[in-house]
């Protein structure tokens, strides 16, 4: 799953996000979802989340539960 649908993302899930400063390179950061920040049901660039580490970015891959 690619992370563009809010319904696919759950708090506590393992995901890979792209941070704002990494958008040009596409470097992914893995972590556990703490908060879902995007309010709309979908977003073409990925749903924005905050990880437990404090990192904020858009979900590019959903890795597991």
Secondary structure, 3 states (H helix, E strand, C coil): CCCCEHHHCCCCCEEEEEEHHHCCCCCEEEEEEEEECCCCCECCCCCEEEECCCCEEEEEEEEEC
